[in-house]
């Protein structure tokens, strides 16, 4: 857009020409999801742990959890999620790959480097891994958006990939899971625009951590739930104050979901005390659409919020172009962010309407099979190698990539 303005100064005429560049819209152009072939019915877990099934089914609103064999790690799941959505043109334009995870496979080398190679993305790209508990992928979205603002013809691949594993007969065992979300971020996106309004908050707390000296996370579940909800309400209040917005400015909300019941507590916590029942039911209906997938996958840490978003888009019939979706991201330790997305015209045509078939085609495990599979460790031989090429998990997998071997 060219604007011109005549300026008179001391009898002379000057023409002031100013080129104003319209702000480009940046957001989610494509989104994919990958999970393991196997699952455990949460009621079987309750039976195996001598618990009432309602403790998990109603108390957590959980029905199943994805179980990853040793051949499904964050690299294979992340690359498989991305392979579903990328074409060759996408791979030529990707200039950065960012993986948000708290299940890294190496203390030095970023999982994004492995994924970059598996997907055959053009070589002149930056590949990094971000860690801050379940918040990492949200930071990746922000970095991607900032990069494209300066390099508007570039694309960024953001992957959220994790395995949530707490140990046998532990308090967190019923909130395990595994899976990966991949999102292609670019200008003029086909699904949703990432808007500028956002508020972050950081608190140095110990509600959940995964130290190097422990095989499993250390968790204070009640304290973590309290912090999650308090971070949400205080951050949302600050958001409303800074941007002069309130509940009526949103059409739906998505939350980080360690378990679906926490999302229900979250949405109830942001309702005004005198909110109309009809308006409340409108949000609750969309909330239940957002947990359809999470109820059958379990916790996937960095990917949980974005699986909620995908579930909302593919299971809600009441969304339309221009709808604003409030997004709450929380990572223990703790960092959280409240931001929003706007759905673009034609978003439905870039989604799937048959994804529930993927869930139905998985293989159900017994308690013993789950315990043997999920907690299997990689054991190297004397030469420092391990070969899974004849493993039945590889033969049964529906994903594009699996871990085939470890070589010294």
Steps between C-alpha positions, in 0.01 A plus 500: 500500500644841399392810689593846379470832678562855378695714741539875458804657657621857443315528170637174361300187432640165612353161426550258791477138386465233764469132429305321767541126505192319615567252777506145365287232658702212642370179647428129474482390138495124556474275805570129543490249784676167558460252782614145575313195377413386852274612784390398847139528613501712816248264661746213465760711675256567783428127532870416498569754775198403714339839446138590426484573127308821567811644663650516150195506272314772688772645721735559207246477214751263337405189300822377333868580481745451215786263575828541312733206437872561507492547120271806530700788645454876464699505175304227323166635624592860416622415151192284439265784600680737263518251212119489494471869412811607307544494124822553307434871457460538876834330557672744263363800692557389859783706649466390860395184687418543868412211729339570835553203731588391850581146386825569317698200374838671528644755742687675218357439155157648428227260390419756228826410325398135471152599380643743243698214346215247507268742321766604244443870563729734303841532673514877567281488808535558874402203719460533876328348801318698770449387858267644761280212609169496309539863386783447248290475182322827580835676523582340165186651345603845619852458360358378171266797470780748575727336242239513223428866573859568390512229231148495364553240228642248746318220679575355843423145610398484867475158662374413848608145583504323834458180696343542844620217719468487881574144602296197605253551785586867546247782559558634148474165322142564385605824322765354272498515121705548184461689175608788281346804336663664195406849380617682188521873576498750214341819369140498380426173683215270403385408854559773760677833549718544809399839639734741674322517836666276758601503865762276661572433866794328670517356852797312645314208658557126536169344404648256246858432395704233324853498644783310334536275804145361473345272236160661553361844579455623855152644536293679760165451328276710725748786512544488122124513442471799733783681320358419156165653591642800683736576213203484263275735695772757575638493145155526345417794728818676389416420137153653534642810666775561243288437192158615623345162420275265693325166466264629232793565264560125467310224325678202659792411726768232483714397795810301573355167611705280733160334540165621363339572839761770564383675183144498635624657824690755291204615293281523810765713671484774235123531489369815665286426804185627329565359154180403323425126490450509123839662446668257739346202319628637168858487629452164672368340181815605315718396792366144477583497128855606588561199727377225264856407396668572833267261682632220280869598492586620848759763582745587222658793684599765241244371251200487734379856434532458123331160502215677682494762222499232228223311681290816522540573129418147387220419745305825538231592246443850638826667399515756221740733323617781726442314827756590765643210702657573839808282561647423845844342508659387828836342571585395853781674674322725389443704183156566354352707219154610395469591132245464223448374146247606235354241263535587133264451208492139380681354802274191508618386156857461633405263780397135521151373574599135548778520760301299753563199274869525594406458865270207427771321300747491788579181692380469859750372756456300817651632823799266468556590135485870591751460784742298284472737203490848650786447744734304275847651485748505215777251581817523294722204415875489564566703185258770612227409248134401518292377205120512499456426128330165567294634787124440461432860607662619178298258291173611664565875497287726280737796537735618225806472724616271781824450693662209316843478664755667721853490361828585668 
